[in-house]
Amino acid sequence: MERNGLLEFTREEIIQRIEKGAQHRLRMSARDMVRNYRAGRLEDSGAVADLIALANLLPDNDPLFANAA
């Protein structure tokens, strides 16, 4: 939804965008992408920088980040 020139996404919309992008670009789940990124094992994080930025909009205790140390 756009309001006052700002885009607003629900959690579900954010997760859907991250999941679709991670599967399409990396052939992995959003959870695996985040886990690999946080562990420093994501080879080309620049290719998914927009997805990482979206993930960072979620609270630290979001289920997406479970076991993503």
ChimeraX commands (.cxc) that place a marker at each C-alpha (Angstrom):
marker #1 position 0.00,0.00,0.00 radius 0.5
marker #1 position 1.26,3.48,-0.76 radius 0.5
marker #1 position 0.49,6.28,1.62 radius 0.5
marker #1 position 1.99,9.78,1.51 radius 0.5
marker #1 position 4.53,8.59,-1.05 radius 0.5
marker #1 position 5.70,5.71,1.18 radius 0.5
marker #1 position 5.24,2.05,0.44 radius 0.5
marker #1 position 3.91,-0.05,3.27 radius 0.5
marker #1 position 4.11,-3.84,3.32 radius 0.5
marker #1 position 2.62,-6.33,5.71 radius 0.5
marker #1 position 4.87,-9.03,7.15 radius 0.5
marker #1 position 3.31,-11.51,4.75 radius 0.5
marker #1 position 4.08,-9.28,1.75 radius 0.5
marker #1 position 7.69,-8.87,2.88 radius 0.5
marker #1 position 8.14,-12.61,3.39 radius 0.5
marker #1 position 6.53,-13.36,0.03 radius 0.5
marker #1 position 8.86,-10.96,-1.80 radius 0.5
marker #1 position 11.95,-12.31,-0.04 radius 0.5
marker #1 position 10.94,-15.93,-0.61 radius 0.5
marker #1 position 10.15,-15.42,-4.29 radius 0.5
marker #1 position 13.38,-13.49,-4.87 radius 0.5
marker #1 position 15.59,-15.94,-3.00 radius 0.5
marker #1 position 14.14,-18.91,-4.84 radius 0.5
marker #1 position 14.39,-17.24,-8.22 radius 0.5
marker #1 position 17.87,-15.74,-7.85 radius 0.5
marker #1 position 19.63,-18.21,-5.56 radius 0.5
marker #1 position 17.53,-21.35,-5.79 radius 0.5
marker #1 position 17.16,-21.40,-2.01 radius 0.5
marker #1 position 14.57,-20.48,0.59 radius 0.5
marker #1 position 14.43,-17.10,2.25 radius 0.5
marker #1 position 15.41,-18.72,5.54 radius 0.5
marker #1 position 18.47,-20.36,3.96 radius 0.5
marker #1 position 19.42,-17.09,2.28 radius 0.5
marker #1 position 19.28,-15.21,5.60 radius 0.5
marker #1 position 21.14,-17.99,7.41 radius 0.5
marker #1 position 23.92,-18.01,4.79 radius 0.5
marker #1 position 24.09,-14.22,4.75 radius 0.5
marker #1 position 24.42,-13.96,8.52 radius 0.5
marker #1 position 27.07,-16.71,8.57 radius 0.5
marker #1 position 29.08,-14.95,5.85 radius 0.5
marker #1 position 28.53,-17.82,3.41 radius 0.5
marker #1 position 26.43,-16.01,0.82 radius 0.5
marker #1 position 28.77,-15.69,-2.15 radius 0.5
marker #1 position 27.17,-12.71,-3.91 radius 0.5
marker #1 position 25.15,-10.82,-1.34 radius 0.5
marker #1 position 25.04,-7.83,-3.68 radius 0.5
marker #1 position 22.76,-9.82,-5.98 radius 0.5
marker #1 position 20.16,-9.97,-3.22 radius 0.5
marker #1 position 20.88,-6.73,-1.36 radius 0.5
marker #1 position 17.29,-5.62,-1.85 radius 0.5
marker #1 position 16.03,-8.85,-0.27 radius 0.5
marker #1 position 18.42,-8.47,2.67 radius 0.5
marker #1 position 17.17,-4.90,3.12 radius 0.5
marker #1 position 13.57,-6.14,3.17 radius 0.5
marker #1 position 14.50,-8.80,5.73 radius 0.5
marker #1 position 16.01,-6.09,7.90 radius 0.5
marker #1 position 12.58,-4.43,8.10 radius 0.5
marker #1 position 11.36,-7.39,10.15 radius 0.5
marker #1 position 11.82,-7.50,13.92 radius 0.5
marker #1 position 14.82,-9.45,15.22 radius 0.5
marker #1 position 12.55,-12.10,16.71 radius 0.5
marker #1 position 10.72,-12.82,13.44 radius 0.5
marker #1 position 10.36,-16.55,12.67 radius 0.5
marker #1 position 12.31,-16.00,9.41 radius 0.5
marker #1 position 15.42,-15.55,11.53 radius 0.5
marker #1 position 14.95,-18.69,13.63 radius 0.5
marker #1 position 18.28,-20.52,13.80 radius 0.5
marker #1 position 19.88,-17.94,11.51 radius 0.5
marker #1 position 22.94,-17.15,13.58 radius 0.5
marker link #1:1,2 radius 0.2
marker link #1:2,3 radius 0.2
marker link #1:3,4 radius 0.2
marker link #1:4,5 radius 0.2
marker link #1:5,6 radius 0.2
marker link #1:6,7 radius 0.2
marker link #1:7,8 radius 0.2
marker link #1:8,9 radius 0.2
marker link #1:9,10 radius 0.2
marker link #1:10,11 radius 0.2
marker link #1:11,12 radius 0.2
marker link #1:12,13 radius 0.2
marker link #1:13,14 radius 0.2
marker link #1:14,15 radius 0.2
marker link #1:15,16 radius 0.2
marker link #1:16,17 radius 0.2
marker link #1:17,18 radius 0.2
marker link #1:18,19 radius 0.2
marker link #1:19,20 radius 0.2
marker link #1:20,21 radius 0.2
marker link #1:21,22 radius 0.2
marker link #1:22,23 radius 0.2
marker link #1:23,24 radius 0.2
marker link #1:24,25 radius 0.2
marker link #1:25,26 radius 0.2
marker link #1:26,27 radius 0.2
marker link #1:27,28 radius 0.2
marker link #1:28,29 radius 0.2
marker link #1:29,30 radius 0.2
marker link #1:30,31 radius 0.2
marker link #1:31,32 radius 0.2
marker link #1:32,33 radius 0.2
marker link #1:33,34 radius 0.2
marker link #1:34,35 radius 0.2
marker link #1:35,36 radius 0.2
marker link #1:36,37 radius 0.2
marker link #1:37,38 radius 0.2
marker link #1:38,39 radius 0.2
marker link #1:39,40 radius 0.2
marker link #1:40,41 radius 0.2
marker link #1:41,42 radius 0.2
marker link #1:42,43 radius 0.2
marker link #1:43,44 radius 0.2
marker link #1:44,45 radius 0.2
marker link #1:45,46 radius 0.2
marker link #1:46,47 radius 0.2
marker link #1:47,48 radius 0.2
marker link #1:48,49 radius 0.2
marker link #1:49,50 radius 0.2
marker link #1:50,51 radius 0.2
marker link #1:51,52 radius 0.2
marker link #1:52,53 radius 0.2
marker link #1:53,54 radius 0.2
marker link #1:54,55 radius 0.2
marker link #1:55,56 radius 0.2
marker link #1:56,57 radius 0.2
marker link #1:57,58 radius 0.2
marker link #1:58,59 radius 0.2
marker link #1:59,60 radius 0.2
marker link #1:60,61 radius 0.2
marker link #1:61,62 radius 0.2
marker link #1:62,63 radius 0.2
marker link #1:63,64 radius 0.2
marker link #1:64,65 radius 0.2
marker link #1:65,66 radius 0.2
marker link #1:66,67 radius 0.2
marker link #1:67,68 radius 0.2
marker link #1:68,69 radius 0.2
view
